[in-house]
Amino acid sequence: MKMTLVVDTDDPKGVDAAYEMVKILQKKVGRTNVHEPTKQSFGKIEYIKQLRKYVREQTAALEDPENLTVSEVDNMHSLRNVKRFADRVFSGERW
């Protein structure tokens, strides 16, 4: 069976419905390793703890001459470094 699915990106409910449809089809054909999107939620205290952890990591990297990710203070707030940290947080790494 072949199917063409047209999704209206201006319709969030339709996008969700299309996603659910694809999940059902994948299960039907035996593909059980469907990846669910990661949902992270945390409160204010947890957020503050994450910020403190990020600052500690960046400061340690700045002081380490072998660490090439942060060579000067301006690199500490680079998008690349922040993204690496966020990727670890949202991949489920405990802090």
Summary of the structure (lengths in Angstrom):
residues: 95
radius of gyration: 20.2
end to end distance: 46.1
largest distance: 59.0
contacts: 163
relative contact order: 0.09
helix: 57%
strand: 0%
